[in-house]
Amino acid sequence: AAFFTACYDARKKLSKYRDMEAWLPSSVGINDLVLLEVTVTRWPCNQEGKMVYDKNCKLQRVTLGLEAVSLLFVGPELKPTTVEDTEDNSDYEF
């Protein structure tokens, strides 16, 4: 398997990939914000998940193909809080 290399630094400006600097995906931090470009492919399938050529089929399978990752913002190197870490859950209500 080959290493994934379509990673770009978009902190200054999100633009065409050829205009952005390369970025090492191993340097992503726990609070960093990244943009993922994916290709979504879906196809009809039977109960076993095998592709069928029936336009009336109700079941679908989906795959996501990772195309590129762009670093938008480097966050602080702090452990993110979770709902369990807080006594007041009012920030998490919608």
C-alpha positions as semicolon CSV with decimal commas, in nm:
position;residue;x (nm);y (nm);z (nm)
1;A;0,000;0,000;0,000
2;A;0,118;0,351;-0,079
3;F;0,127;0,643;0,162
4;F;-0,145;0,904;0,127
5;T;0,024;1,225;0,010
6;A;-0,263;1,453;-0,099
7;C;-0,233;1,675;0,210
8;Y;-0,217;2,052;0,184
9;D;-0,163;2,352;0,411
10;A;-0,463;2,583;0,362
11;R;-0,404;2,805;0,667
12;K;-0,319;3,111;0,455
13;K;-0,561;3,052;0,169
14;L;-0,768;2,760;0,045
15;S;-0,702;2,745;-0,327
16;K;-0,604;2,499;-0,599
17;Y;-0,392;2,216;-0,468
18;R;-0,097;2,307;-0,690
19;D;-0,091;2,654;-0,527
20;M;-0,080;2,526;-0,167
21;E;0,218;2,386;0,018
22;A;0,235;2,017;0,105
23;W;0,153;1,923;0,463
24;L;0,242;1,614;0,663
25;P;-0,074;1,437;0,785
26;S;0,124;1,289;1,075
27;S;0,148;1,638;1,224
28;V;-0,228;1,684;1,273
29;G;-0,314;1,777;1,630
30;I;-0,614;1,675;1,836
31;N;-0,783;2,019;1,804
32;D;-0,679;2,102;1,447
33;L;-0,945;2,176;1,189
34;V;-0,909;1,993;0,857
35;L;-1,119;1,981;0,543
36;L;-1,165;1,636;0,388
37;E;-1,242;1,600;0,019
38;V;-1,407;1,266;-0,048
39;T;-1,571;1,091;-0,339
40;V;-1,902;0,925;-0,254
41;T;-1,997;0,625;-0,466
42;R;-2,320;0,432;-0,422
43;W;-2,466;0,135;-0,603
44;P;-2,768;-0,095;-0,575
45;C;-2,710;-0,425;-0,395
46;N;-2,891;-0,737;-0,280
47;Q;-2,940;-0,858;0,080
48;E;-2,584;-0,999;0,084
49;G;-2,437;-0,663;-0,023
50;K;-2,345;-0,774;-0,375
51;M;-2,401;-0,536;-0,665
52;V;-2,716;-0,594;-0,868
53;Y;-2,830;-0,442;-1,196
54;D;-3,188;-0,375;-1,092
55;K;-3,309;-0,016;-1,115
56;N;-3,593;-0,095;-0,873
57;C;-3,359;-0,217;-0,600
58;K;-3,422;-0,051;-0,263
59;L;-3,088;-0,139;-0,098
60;Q;-2,776;0,067;-0,157
61;R;-2,408;0,035;-0,062
62;V;-2,183;0,338;-0,025
63;T;-1,807;0,391;-0,025
64;L;-1,609;0,701;0,062
65;G;-1,281;0,757;-0,118
66;L;-1,041;1,002;0,045
67;E;-0,917;1,244;-0,220
68;A;-0,742;1,522;-0,024
69;V;-0,693;1,667;0,324
70;S;-0,642;2,041;0,380
71;L;-0,528;2,191;0,710
72;L;-0,744;2,497;0,785
73;F;-0,652;2,585;1,145
74;V;-0,404;2,463;1,406
75;G;-0,583;2,437;1,737
76;P;-0,440;2,452;2,089
77;E;-0,262;2,143;2,220
78;L;-0,518;2,092;2,496
79;K;-0,721;1,786;2,575
80;P;-1,071;1,854;2,442
81;T;-1,343;1,855;2,705
82;T;-1,618;1,599;2,685
83;V;-1,971;1,604;2,815
84;E;-1,862;1,375;3,098
85;D;-1,586;1,621;3,205
86;T;-1,829;1,906;3,268
87;E;-2,085;1,947;3,542
88;D;-2,300;2,188;3,343
89;N;-2,421;2,046;3,010
90;S;-2,598;2,367;2,900
91;D;-2,335;2,424;2,625
92;Y;-2,441;2,100;2,459
93;E;-2,813;2,166;2,437
94;F;-2,968;2,258;2,104
